[in-house]
Amino acid sequence: MKKSITALVAICLMFLSITAVNAFDYPDEQWMPSGPPTEASSYGMELRAGGNEPANPYSYIMNFKTDGYVMQQSKVLDVKECKSLTSAECAKPGWLNYVALLGMCDSTNTVDCVESISAKKEDGTDLPVTYAGNFPLDNIREYKGNSNLNLPNGKSSFLLDIPGAPHKAGSTYLVNATMFGFKGPSMAKFKPIRFSLAVNAVSIETGNFLPAQQSLEKSNYNRLGPGMDVGWKGVSKCAQSSATQCAAKQSLPTDIVFSAKLRLKTKINGWLYGRASNVDAAVSTDSKGIQRVEISGRPVISPSIFGWVEKANAPKSLVSFYNKMSDFDFRKGSGYPNESLLRYFNPEEDYSLSEMALWLPILKDTAAAAPTYWHFMTMEHGFANSCLSSDSKLIGIVNTNASGFKYGPPEFNKKLGTLDYKVLAPHYLPDGSTFQGSYDLWIDASVARCIYGFTSAPITATVSIVTDKSTTIISTSTVKATSKFIKLGAYGFTFSNPTLRVKLTQKKK
């Protein structure tokens, strides 16, 4: 990919793509929930598959002063945003959190950057991709990093033009590649905690928008923790925005394979999860210690779930479920008059899938919207099985188009010798059609050997869909196994609340 066009051409490209969206014809990517349909006290539920994708991300460093630096205990006394590590706001560093948007690699930005984004048709035909400048132009918040301290340069989101992959509103795409990390006073270097990569189909709209921003009010921060931030996340219809511009989300073409190559000194490790299908990946480290990551896949539809039910008419099972919850857990959501509450689904909480399963019959097992995604994120937490944990390398990628899932990599079922992955989605899309599921697992071969005690003999696999009523073995893509990784995929299964069960086997030598 060449960055040969001038800034003027880049500006023209963006404004040529401005599209007036019919007020009655918004794409599902811009769908918004509504309040209770009646004045009665009601329960509400909202689940968006992309809910963990950072909304309107921008680069920043924040400096927290506390009464001690004990995680989840110390009280925040002061908070400032730093323009750089050497700025006055960071002259006396305390606990530092950062968000770094990774820009395109060039002669001045050679590591912790996106080397290329490419696209091809299903038949393998490569499509021209043109870099079209940073976005937004009028509000680029950048900071200079420090590679010796493992702090990436904070850059900007950027635009691409892919004429061979048109969407409903043009051929403009926005890339958000975002790294999150922190550094405590006693730490020699910053520690990355999360990475996110998303390609969005967009149209550029001009007007008045409220850009994302972080709060500098200490009262908004309870206790010290990595990655803590509080602030307005911008206009949800926008994949990125400033005060005057919005990259409004559009539907991604699901027949195009998008690929990303990254060059990282701030290495990502552990597990990636995402929203894509037919995923492939390659991870290596070059002679200079730079991590080279390649990820490819097709966008997927991942349904949004939403609805309300009056408390007086709610099923007893749902009422009982909420009565057993702590008030702290129950109140996670948006409040409305008459004690109505719209709860947000959080895949990191153990009770989430059980809760959503109670809602599906209320919502007639039907999605509220069917947005598209091409999105990957790292998982932030360690895992009980030592074979599935890593602080030093990327060991696996798990992808599904399910609306919800049990957070973490597949769980090892020791009794059955299987990798189990719990997923959930409505059976029907908004148009009444049956939603077809996809699941891709890419796993480091040494991890598989650790779990199963495998040798170098050939590996075979079966994937089963397990429900309360039956177990069905489904066809999978051909298992691809090398000395470095194992890849398999399962497609075409239906929901609502199954377990995907992967069984890897090999013949004895």
Buried (B, 14 or more C-beta within 10 A) or exposed (E): BEBEBEEEBBEEBBEEBBBEBEEEEBBBBBBEBEEBEEEBBBBBBBBBBBBBBBBBBBBBBBBBBBEEBEEEEBEBEEBBBBBBBEBEBBEEBBBBBBBBBBBBBEEEBBBBBBBBBBBBBEEEEEBEBBBBBBBBBEBBBBBEBBEEEBBBBBBBBBBBBBEBBEBEBBBBBBBBBBBBBBBBEEBEEBEBBBBBBBBBBBBBBEEEBBBBBBBBEBEBBEEBBBEBBEBEBBBBBBBBBBEBBBBBBBBBBBEBBBBBBBBBBBBBBBBBBBBBBBBBBEBEEEEEEBBBBBBBBBBBBBBBBBBBBBBEEBEEEBBEBBEEBEEEEBEEBEEBEEEBBBBBBBBEEEEBBEBBBBBBEBBEBBBBBBBBBBBBBBBBEEBEBEBBBBEEBBBBBBBBBBBBBBBBBBBBBEEEEBBBBBBBBBBBBBEEEEBBBBBBBBBBBBBBBBBBEBEEEEBEBBBBBBEEEEEEEBEBBEBEBEEEBBBBBBBEBBBBBBBBBBBBEBEEE
